[in-house]
Amino acid sequence: MSTRDTVRSTVYLDPDLHQALRLKSAQSRRSMSDIVNEAVRLTLREDEEDLAAVRARAREKPLDYEAFLAKLKADGTL
């Protein structure tokens, strides 16, 4: 990744997290920025998966509580 492809940002870390990040960086021979970028990507990917699931179900007909309860009982969940 070149510096033209990045944006500089200030992030305040707890001292313990900063120390752990420095150690991880040294052990893995990766920059602290690479490790932080990967962690942020993974966290946002989880959110994107959730949002995609909501979008995929957006056109489903709503199910009222009684119907939902009856479905759970019929499925053996309750």
C-alpha positions as CSV (number, residue, x, y, z in Angstrom):
1,M,0.0,0.0,0.0
2,S,1.5,3.3,-1.0
3,T,1.2,6.5,1.0
4,R,-1.0,8.0,-1.7
5,D,-3.6,5.2,-1.0
6,T,-3.8,6.1,2.6
7,V,-5.3,8.8,4.9
8,R,-3.5,9.8,8.0
9,S,-5.7,9.7,11.1
10,T,-5.0,10.2,14.8
11,V,-6.3,7.4,17.0
12,Y,-6.0,7.4,20.8
13,L,-5.2,4.0,22.3
14,D,-5.2,2.8,25.8
15,P,-1.6,2.3,26.9
16,D,-2.0,-1.5,27.3
17,L,-3.5,-1.8,23.8
18,H,-0.7,0.3,22.3
19,Q,1.9,-1.9,24.0
20,A,0.2,-5.0,22.8
21,L,0.0,-3.6,19.2
22,R,3.7,-2.7,19.3
23,L,4.6,-6.3,20.4
24,K,2.3,-7.8,17.8
25,S,3.9,-5.6,15.1
26,A,7.4,-6.6,16.1
27,Q,6.6,-10.3,16.4
28,S,4.7,-10.4,13.0
29,R,7.1,-8.0,11.3
30,R,4.0,-6.0,10.1
31,S,3.5,-2.3,10.6
32,M,1.1,-1.2,13.3
33,S,-1.0,0.5,10.6
34,D,-1.4,-2.8,8.7
35,I,-2.6,-4.6,11.9
36,V,-5.0,-1.8,12.8
37,N,-6.3,-1.6,9.2
38,E,-7.0,-5.4,9.2
39,A,-8.8,-5.2,12.6
40,V,-11.0,-2.4,11.4
41,R,-11.8,-4.2,8.1
42,L,-12.8,-7.3,10.0
43,T,-15.0,-5.4,12.4
44,L,-16.8,-3.5,9.5
45,R,-17.1,-6.7,7.5
46,E,-19.2,-8.2,10.3
47,D,-21.5,-5.1,10.2
48,E,-21.7,-5.3,6.4
49,E,-22.8,-9.0,6.6
50,D,-25.6,-8.0,9.1
51,L,-26.7,-5.1,6.8
52,A,-26.7,-7.4,3.8
53,A,-29.0,-9.9,5.7
54,V,-31.4,-7.1,6.6
55,R,-31.5,-5.8,3.0
56,A,-32.1,-9.4,1.7
57,R,-35.1,-9.8,4.1
58,A,-36.5,-6.2,3.6
59,R,-39.2,-7.4,1.2
60,E,-40.5,-10.2,3.4
61,K,-44.0,-9.9,4.7
62,P,-44.1,-8.9,8.4
63,L,-45.1,-11.6,10.8
64,D,-47.2,-10.6,13.9
65,Y,-46.3,-11.9,17.3
66,E,-49.1,-14.6,17.4
67,A,-48.1,-16.0,14.0
68,F,-44.4,-15.9,15.0
69,L,-45.2,-17.8,18.2
70,A,-47.3,-20.3,16.4
71,K,-44.5,-20.9,13.9
72,L,-42.0,-21.5,16.7
73,K,-44.3,-24.0,18.3
74,A,-44.9,-25.8,15.0
75,D,-41.1,-25.9,14.4
76,G,-40.7,-27.4,17.8
77,T,-38.5,-24.5,19.0
78,L,-41.0,-23.8,21.8
